């Protein structure tokens, strides 16, 4: 005699819960990677923005220097 798991309510609810848990974990991992990438991009943009300001100040110092 074979047991049919498809007709068992407990098996279906556990099976669904397991799939939902895996999907939630996967989503959290993906969201973490996206957030990490965004933070890295913002950090690089901010560093480049600051370097541009410093470069503009130095260029102004050079151009305003007496000859």
Secondary structure, DSSP 4 states (H G I P E B T S, - for coil): ----GGG-HHHHHHHHHHHHHHHHHHHHHHHHHHHHHHHHHHHHHHHHHHHHHHHHHHHHHHHHS--
